[in-house]
């Protein structure tokens, strides 16, 4: 589970780089940026939660088994 969360975090970082302007942008890009900014911020917290949960599950599995 932790590995899947880390892969998802990698994809999130790639998506974040796509939505980060590094030069002057058009009004269409700003519209897309504003549309997906909320989902991007929510996704960050979900992926962090999944990574932490995966680590706890792995530690618990190591202690029990």
C-alpha positions in Angstrom: 0.0 0.0 0.0 2.8 2.4 0.8 4.4 1.7 -2.6 1.1 2.4 -4.4 0.8 5.7 -2.4 4.4 6.7 -3.3 3.7 6.0 -7.0 0.5 8.1 -6.8 2.5 10.8 -5.1 5.0 10.7 -8.0 2.1 11.1 -10.5 0.7 14.0 -8.4 4.1 15.7 -8.5 4.1 15.4 -12.3 0.6 16.8 -12.5 1.7 19.6 -10.2 4.6 20.5 -12.5 2.2 20.6 -15.4 0.0 23.1 -13.6 2.8 25.4 -12.5 3.4 28.2 -15.0 7.0 29.0 -15.6 6.5 31.9 -18.0 3.7 34.1 -19.2 0.5 32.2 -19.7 -2.8 32.6 -21.5 -6.2 33.2 -20.0 -7.1 29.6 -21.0 -4.3 28.3 -18.9 -5.4 30.4 -15.9 -8.9 29.0 -16.3 -7.6 25.4 -16.3 -5.4 26.2 -13.3 -8.2 27.6 -11.3 -10.5 24.7 -12.2 -8.1 22.0 -11.0 -6.3 23.8 -8.1 -8.9 22.7 -5.6 -8.6 19.0 -6.7 -4.9 19.3 -6.6 -4.8 20.5 -3.0 -7.3 17.8 -1.9 -5.3 15.1 -3.7 -2.2 16.1 -1.8 -3.8 15.4 1.5 -5.3 12.1 0.3 -1.9 10.9 -0.9 -0.2 11.9 2.3 -2.8 10.0 4.3 -2.5 6.9 2.1 1.3 6.9 2.5 1.1 7.2 6.3 -1.6 4.5 6.4 0.6 2.3 4.3 3.6 2.7 6.6 1.5 1.9 9.7 0.1 -1.2 8.0 3.6 -2.3 7.1 4.9 -1.7 10.6 1.9 -3.5 12.1 2.4 -6.5 9.8 6.1 -6.7 10.7 5.3 -6.6 14.5 2.6 -9.2 14.3 4.2 -11.5 11.8 
